[in-house]
Amino acid sequence: MTKAKAAPLPKNLTFEKALARLQEIVEELEDPEKGLETSLALFEEGVGLSRFCRGKIDEIQSRVEVVLKETPEGFATKELEAEGDADRDEDEEDETT
């Protein structure tokens, strides 16, 4: 059995285009009428796009870290709150006032 080689990603691929295609692939894979071979090909394409997106995120994160280190004033960062946490904090503030 020969292993199929994944198609190379387009040179002009952006994060946004890759993410949009990933969403299309998910929708296609949810179709129960897709055959096994078609589903496998879509899955392989999706894995490649997922790795591409992860690489872009890592690249951007590294660039942000460099900019923050080079900024003389520095920036303070904190964890983002989940939407439910922010609502809960507002409710707690209302109760104490």
N, C-alpha and C positions, 0 to 999 in steps of 0.2 A: 504494500500500500504506500503510495507516494504522498508526501505531505504537501498540501497546497501552500504556495507562498502568498502572503498577504500583499495586496496591491500597495504600491508606494503612495504616500500622501501627496497631494498637490503642493507645488512650491509656494503658491500664493495663499495657502490655507491660514486663516486667522482663528483665534480662539473662538470668536463668536460664530464663525461658519462651522467650525468643528462641533461646537455645542449644539447648534441648530440641527446638524446632521445626526448627532447622537440622539436627539429627541425624536427625529423621524425614525431612526432605527428602532427605538424602543416601541414606538407605535406599530411599526411593521411586525416586530417580534410578538406583539400581543395578538396578532391575527392568527387564529387557529388553523386557517387554511394554508399557511405557509408550509412548504415541505421541509424535510429535515436538512437537505443540502442548502437550500436557500436560507434557512434559519442559521445554519452554521456559518455561511458566508457573511451574513449580516452581523452575527456575533463577533466574528474575527475583525470585521471592519470597525465595529464598535470598540473593541479592545484597543485597536490601534489609535482610534480617535481619543479614547479615554487617556491613554498614555501620553499622547500629544498634549492634551489639555493639562494634565498633571505637570508635564514638563514646563509648559508656559506659566502655570501658577508658581512653580518653584523658581523659575527665572525672574518673574516679577517680584516675588517676595525677596529674593536676594538683592535685586536692584533697590527696593525700598529700604532694606536694611543698610545698604551702603549709603544712600542719601541721608538717612537718619544719623548715621555715625559721622558723616561729614558736616552736618549742620552744627555750627558752634553753639547755638542756644539749646540744642537737643529738644526732643519731644518726649512727653510722657505718654505712655500707652497704657490702656487697660482693656480688660476683657469686655467684649460686647455682651450686652444683656439680651436674653431671649425676650421676645415680645411679651410673653406671659409674665416674666419677671418684672418688666417695666411697669405693667399694669398693676401688679401686686404692690410694688414700691409706692406708686401713687395712692393706692387705697390705704396703705399704712400711714402715709403722710396725712391724709384726710382725717384719719381716726385720731391722730395725736394733736391736731390743731383745734 
